[in-house]
Amino acid sequence: MSTVLISIFCPDRTGLVAAITGRLFEIGANLGDTSFAMLGTGAEFTSVCDLPADISAADLEADLASLPELEGARLTVRPFELDAAAGPLGQVTHRIVLSGGDRPGLIARLSEAFGSFKANIVRLDAQRVPEQGLYVTRLAVAIPERAEACLNTVANTAGELNLSCHVEQA
């Protein structure tokens, strides 16, 4: 068995995730950490995946490239050389949703607030919601210490940026 990183970027299409994950299931691959997102009219799929011993990264890349849903995709499958299991910095302690108007530097300012408390952003999803005039940022974070002070700083930063801030403990 080998562990690989699958990275796909292509135009978004209905059935895209089903085609990719269905093919991976058919060949006996086991998905680990996986994410999918629409980015504008594009789509990004990324997965750390365990492959059966008889399938190489190059074989899988060629196999996936033959899927009609991945026509025109930028696709790479390469060995994953890091530990596939998340360490302590991957243990989500809080989920945070910020919403309000979009402004340059918004994610940078929020990231700096987490960094000053040695908090780790495990997942981040940000998107424009034009019909509501909103920019919504969702974060899953690992705050190893001084969580209350960190969250207060993030809330204050959000307030300075005219954003609403909702926090849930994981």
N, C-alpha and C positions, 0 to 999 in steps of 0.2 A: 504494500500500500504506500502511496506517496500523497503528499499534501501539496496542492497547487492554489494559486490565486488566479481566479477568472475575472477578467475585466472586459466589459462590453459597453460600447457607446454606439447608438444608432438612432434613426428616427423612431419615435414612439409609434407603436402599432398595437391594436387590440390582439390579445393572445400571446404577447411577447414573453411574459414571465412563464406562462403555461408551457410554451414551446421549449424554453431553455431548461426549466426545472424538470419537465417531462422527459427530455432527452437525457439529462443527468441521471434521473431515476432509472431509466431503461438500461443504462450502461453500468449501474451499480454504484454510482458515486454517492457519497454522503455529504450533504451540505453542512457547513459550520456557520460561522458568522456570515450573514448575507444581507445585502441592502439593494434596494431598487428605488429609483427616483425618476420622475419626469423632470427634465431641465429644459424649459422652453418647450419646443416641439420635439426635443430629443429625449432619449431615455438612457439611463445608466444602470447597469446591473453589475454588482461586484460580489464575489463569494470566495471564501476560503473553503476548500473542498477536498475531501479524501477520495482518492481514486483507487479502483482495484489494481492489483499488481500488474495485470496484463495490459493496462492502458497508460500510455505516456502522455505528458503534457502536450507534445506535438500532435499526437493522435487525436486527443480531445479537441484541440484547437481546430484541426482540419474537419473533424466531425461536426462541431458546432457551426463552423463557417458554411457548411452545406445546408443548414436549415434555411428555408425560404424566408422565415421571419427575420433572419439576420443578414439578409442581402444588404450590402453596402455598409455593414457594421465595421467599426474598429474593434478588433477582438484580439485579446492576448490571453494565453494560458501559460503560466510559468511556475516553476517551483516556489513554494512558500517556505522561506528559510528561517522564519521566526517561529516562536512557540504559538501554536494555534489556540491555546487556552489563555483566556484573559487573566492577567495578574490583578493585584489589589487596585491598580489604577483603572481597571475596567469594571469594578463593582459599583454599579449605579446606586447612589444614595438619595438623589433628588431628581425630579423632573420639573422643568420650568418652561412656562409658555409666556412669551412676551409679545405684545401686539400694539400696533400704532402706526404712525406714518413712517415711511421709508426715509432714511437719510444716510448720506455717506459716512462711513466709519462706525456705524451702529454695532456690527458684529465685532469689530476690532476693540471698541470700548468695553463691550461686555466680556470679551475674551481676556482682556487685561485685568478686569475685576476678578475673574476666576483665578488667573495666574498668580495674582498677588497673594492668594491663600493656598497656593499649591494644589488647587482643585484641578481635576482633569475633565475635559469635555469628552465624554464617551461617544455621544451621538449628537449631531446638530442637523436640523432641517430648517431651512428658511425659505419662505416663498411670498411672492406678491399676490395679493387678492385684490385685483384692480376694481372689481365691481363693488367692493366695500371700502376701497381706498386704504387698505391695510397692508402692512408687512408683518408677517407672523413668523416668529422664531421659536422653535421647540428644541430644548436641550435636555439631554440625559447626562448628568454629571456625577463624578465621584469626588466628594468633599471629605478628605481624610481627617480633618481636624478643624476646630473653630467654625463649624457649619453655620451657626447662627450669625456670627460676624460676617462671614462670606455672603450669606443670603441677604443680609441687610445692606451690604455694599452693592450687591447686584440690584436690589430693589431701588436703592438710591440712584444708582447709575441709570436704571430704566426710567425713573421719575424725571431725571434731568433731561432725558431724551424724549419725554412725553409719551412713554410707553406704559401700558398696563403690565403687571407682573403677577403671575399665578404660580405658586410653588406647591408641589406635592412631595412628600417623603416617599421614597421607593420601598 
